[in-house]
Amino acid sequence: MIKKVIEKIQKWLFKILLPEFLDKINHSWLLERPRLWLLRLHYITYYALVVNVIIFFIVFIFPIKLYHLSSFLIGGIVIIAICELIALIYWLYKQSSYNIEKQYGNLCKSKGFLELFGYSVCIMLIASATLVFYLSVALKSAIVIPQTDLSIDLLILNSISRNFNKNSIYIDIEGAKDFAT
């Protein structure tokens, strides 16, 4: 009974991680567009989309307090950036094993520029999770935290900063006036 459940879960995960349409695209690109197939753009696009959707929903599941917002944001960005770096290194390693120019040379400059554009798109897709995380946190904080709380906190911070940095601001302003004249 437990084996069957585990097998069903494995099949379900396999269908999500490697759906049939990716196999079809992979096969057709291998036969018709081998240089595009080398980029693995179809895999990167699919996995970037899946990861970005998961990150978006994870951000909305975790509760965020205003005073924990910066640490949540920095911690999440660091964790995601490390995962992105690992993914980028793995992708570059896989690219090095299929280096066509080693054996045949660069066939055409225009194809070289298209490949460079493809590499740029792949790198942007790999690095998109950090941006999605940042924008998701900004959206959630705009939705969850009422404007009255933000305005009260801003007024408190302004009143504290006016009293705390009064002399340094005055000196800077006077210094700027002396410099301008």
N, C-alpha and C positions, 0 to 999 in steps of 0.2 A: 504494500500500500504506500509506504513512504517512498520507495524507489520510484513508483509511478508518478508520484507528485513531484519528486525531484527531477525526473526526466521531462515532465511537462513544463516545469519552470525553466529548465535548460533550453528546451525547444523554443519557448516563448522569448527568452532572453536572446537566443541566437537569431530569431526572426527580427527582433528589434535592432540588434547590433549589426546584423548583416542581412538586410532585406533582399528580396529577389531582384528588385529593380536595379540595385547596385551591381549585382552579378551580371545582369543583362548589359548595363552600361559599360561595365568593366570589359566584358567579352567583345562588345562592338567597338569600343575604343581601341582595344588591343589589336583588332584586325584592321580597322579603318583609319585610325589616328594614333599610331604608336607613340609619337612624341608627346601628344596630349595625355595619353595613358600613363606615361612615365611620371607626370606630375601628381597623379592620384587626386586630381582636383575634385572628382565626384565623391570620393571618400571624405576628403577634408570638408567639403561643403555640407555633406550630410551630418557628419559628427559635430561640426561647429554649430549647426542648427540645433541638434539634439542637446548639446551641452549648454548652449545659450538659453534654451527654453527651461532646462532643469535649473540653471542658476537663477533665472527670473522667478520661478516658483519657490525656490529655496529662500530667496530674499523675502518673499511675501509670507512665508510660513514663520520665520523667526521674528519674535517681537523685538522692536527697536525702541529704545528710550532715547530721548534727546541728549542726555549726558553720556550715553554710550555710543553715539552715532559715529564719532571720529575713530574710536578704537575698532568698532565693527567694520567700518569702511577700510581702514588700513590693514587690519588682519585679513579680511577677505581678499583684498587686492594682492597681498603678499602670497597667500596660499594659492590663489588662482594664477598668479604670475609664475610661481614655481612649477605648477602643473603645465602651464603653457610652454615654459622653457624645456621641460622634459619632452613634451609633445614635439616641439620644434627640433630638438636634438634627434629624436627618433626619426622624424620625417627627413631631416637632412642626411642621416645615416642611410635610410632606405634609398634616398636619391643618389648617394654616392655609389651604391651597388649597381645602379643602372646607367652609368655614365656612358652615353653613346659617343660623345666627342672623343673619348679615349681611343676608340677603335676606328671611327670613320671620319672624324673631324666635323667641324660645323658646316652643315650643308649649304646654308643660305643665311644672309644677314637678317632678312625679314623674319625668318623662322626663329632666329636667335632672339630678336626683339620680342616676338610673341611669347617665347618661352620665358623671357625675363618678366614680361607682364604677368604670365601665369604664375611664376614664382612669387611675384609681389602679391597677387591675389591670395595665394595659398598662405603666405606669411600673415597677411591681414586677417584672414579667416581664423588662423590659429590664435592670433592675439586679440580677437574680438571679444573673448569672454570677460576680460578685464573691463572693457568699456560697457558691456551689457550689465555687469555687476554694479558698476558705478552709477549708471543711469537708473537701474532698478532701485538702488538704495535712495537715490534722489527722488524718484517717483513715489516710493513708499513713504519717505519722510514728508513729502508734500501732501500726501493723502492722509497719513495717520496723525501727524502733528498739526494741531489747529493753529491758525494764524495768530490767534490771541496769545497763545503760549510763546510763539516765536517773537512776537512784538514785545511782550513783557521781558523775555530774556534779553532781547536786543537793547531795550531801555536800561535794564540793569547793567549790562556790559558797558554801555555808553557812559552811564553815571559813574561806574567804577573807574573806567579808563580816564575820564575827565579829572577825577580827583587824584588818581594814582600818577598819571603822567603829565600833570599840569605844568610843572617846571620845565620838563624836557621839551614839551611842545612849544612853550613860550620861547625857550632859548633857540629852538630851531627856526621859529618864525622870525625872531629878531635877527638871527644870523642870516636868514634869507633876505630880509629887508636891507641889512648892511651890505650884503653881497650885490644886490640889485642896484644900489645907488652908487 
